Amino acid sequence: MGETSTKPYLIRALHEWCTDNGYTPYITVQVDEHTRVPMAHVRDGQITLNVGTLATNQLVLGNEFIEFQARFSGVTENVWVPVAAVSAIYARETGAGMGFEVHPYEAPTADETAASAETAVVDSNESSDDTDGGPDDDEPKRPRLTIVK
């Protein structure tokens, strides 16, 4: 099995940083058929979620998925999103945080194990074959990290 993605570790670290500094951690998620969120709150194919400890119940910031319970318009909902669908985590109060590339979630097939599914996420951080054929295609691609304002 290959190296795991850094994305879930960065999300957990920034969540902890926000919490330690009294900020409210928000994540922005690209919504697709693998994302379980209240659809009434989805705008332009994405949703921004408060993942602070006061806003969530049973929060799990896993390597593959982020899951928790939260109240939306007074109704408790179960939220479940693939880490691959997270496009940013940031502090609501300051905008400080990090943006990520979003990659489609690839559900494991019947004959794949959970370890194989993790490899699919790992591959999402590597350079892909669908590049533009530019002169720097021989060099490994570096992740593009941006500050979310």
C-alpha positions as CSV (number, residue, x, y, z in Angstrom):
1,M,0.0,0.0,0.0
2,G,1.2,3.5,-0.8
3,E,1.6,6.6,1.2
4,T,-1.6,8.1,2.6
5,S,-2.8,11.5,1.6
6,T,-1.8,14.5,3.7
7,K,-5.2,16.2,3.2
8,P,-7.1,14.6,6.2
9,Y,-4.1,15.4,8.4
10,L,-4.1,19.0,7.3
11,I,-7.8,19.2,7.9
12,R,-7.4,17.9,11.4
13,A,-4.5,20.2,12.2
14,L,-6.4,23.3,11.0
15,H,-9.5,22.2,12.9
16,E,-7.4,21.9,16.0
17,W,-5.7,25.3,15.3
18,C,-9.1,27.0,14.9
19,T,-10.4,25.4,18.1
20,D,-7.2,26.3,20.1
21,N,-7.5,29.9,19.0
22,G,-11.2,30.3,19.7
23,Y,-12.2,30.4,16.0
24,T,-15.0,28.5,14.3
25,P,-13.7,26.0,11.8
26,Y,-15.7,25.8,8.6
27,I,-15.3,23.4,5.7
28,T,-16.5,23.9,2.1
29,V,-17.5,20.7,0.4
30,Q,-18.3,20.0,-3.3
31,V,-21.6,18.0,-3.2
32,D,-22.1,15.0,-5.3
33,E,-24.0,11.6,-5.0
34,H,-21.4,10.4,-2.4
35,T,-22.1,13.4,-0.1
36,R,-24.8,13.2,2.6
37,V,-25.8,16.7,3.5
38,P,-29.1,18.6,3.8
39,M,-29.7,19.4,0.1
40,A,-31.8,22.5,1.0
41,H,-28.5,24.2,2.1
42,V,-26.5,23.4,-1.0
43,R,-25.7,26.4,-3.2
44,D,-24.0,26.1,-6.6
45,G,-23.1,22.5,-6.0
46,Q,-21.3,23.2,-2.7
47,I,-22.1,23.6,1.0
48,T,-20.2,25.3,3.8
49,L,-20.4,23.5,7.1
50,N,-19.6,24.6,10.7
51,V,-17.5,21.7,12.1
52,G,-16.8,23.4,15.4
53,T,-17.2,21.3,18.6
54,L,-20.3,23.3,19.7
55,A,-22.1,22.9,16.3
56,T,-21.4,19.2,15.9
57,N,-22.2,15.9,17.7
58,Q,-20.0,12.8,17.3
59,L,-17.6,14.6,14.9
60,V,-15.1,12.2,13.2
61,L,-12.4,13.7,11.1
62,G,-11.3,10.5,9.5
63,N,-8.8,9.8,6.7
64,E,-11.5,8.9,4.2
65,F,-14.7,10.6,5.5
66,I,-15.8,13.5,7.8
67,E,-19.0,12.6,9.6
68,F,-21.1,14.2,12.3
69,Q,-24.6,15.2,13.4
70,A,-25.7,18.8,13.3
71,R,-28.9,20.8,13.5
72,F,-30.1,22.5,10.3
73,S,-33.2,24.8,10.8
74,G,-33.8,23.0,14.1
75,V,-33.7,19.5,12.6
76,T,-30.8,17.1,13.5
77,E,-29.2,15.7,10.4
78,N,-26.5,13.1,9.9
79,V,-23.7,14.6,7.7
80,W,-21.2,12.4,5.8
81,V,-18.7,13.8,3.3
82,P,-15.7,12.2,1.6
83,V,-12.4,14.0,2.5
84,A,-11.7,14.1,-1.2
85,A,-14.8,16.5,-1.6
86,V,-13.5,19.1,0.9
87,S,-12.3,22.1,-1.0
88,A,-11.3,24.3,2.0
89,I,-11.1,24.5,5.8
90,Y,-10.9,28.0,7.3
91,A,-11.6,30.1,10.4
92,R,-15.0,31.9,10.0
93,E,-13.7,34.9,12.0
94,T,-10.5,35.5,10.1
95,G,-10.7,33.6,6.8
96,A,-7.3,32.0,7.6
97,G,-7.1,28.4,6.4
98,M,-6.2,26.3,3.4
99,G,-7.8,25.4,0.1
100,F,-7.6,21.9,-1.6
101,E,-8.1,20.4,-5.0
102,V,-11.2,18.4,-5.1
103,H,-11.1,15.0,-6.6
104,P,-14.1,12.7,-7.4
105,Y,-14.7,10.1,-4.7
106,E,-14.1,6.6,-6.0
107,A,-16.1,4.0,-4.1
108,P,-14.4,0.7,-3.7
109,T,-15.8,-2.1,-6.0
110,A,-17.0,-5.3,-4.5
111,D,-13.6,-7.0,-4.8
112,E,-11.6,-4.1,-3.4
113,T,-10.7,-3.8,0.3
114,A,-10.7,-0.7,2.4
115,A,-7.0,-0.5,1.9
116,S,-7.5,-0.3,-1.9
117,A,-10.0,2.5,-1.5
118,E,-7.5,4.4,0.5
119,T,-5.0,4.0,-2.3
120,A,-7.5,5.7,-4.7
121,V,-7.4,8.8,-2.4
122,V,-3.6,8.7,-2.3
123,D,-3.4,8.7,-6.0
124,S,-5.6,11.9,-6.1
125,N,-2.6,13.9,-4.9
126,E,-0.2,12.6,-7.5
127,S,0.1,14.1,-11.0
128,S,-2.5,12.7,-13.4
129,D,-2.2,11.7,-17.0
130,D,-4.7,14.3,-18.2
131,T,-2.3,17.3,-18.1
132,D,-2.1,19.9,-20.8
133,G,1.2,18.5,-22.2
134,G,3.2,21.6,-21.2
135,P,7.0,21.7,-20.9
136,D,7.0,21.0,-17.2
137,D,5.0,17.8,-17.4
138,D,8.2,15.8,-16.6
139,E,8.4,17.3,-13.2
140,P,6.3,15.9,-10.4
141,K,3.2,18.1,-9.7
142,R,3.2,19.9,-6.3
143,P,-0.1,20.4,-4.6
144,R,-1.4,24.0,-4.9
145,L,-2.3,25.4,-1.5
146,T,-4.1,28.6,-1.3
147,I,-5.3,30.8,1.5
148,V,-9.1,31.0,1.7
149,K,-10.3,34.5,2.4
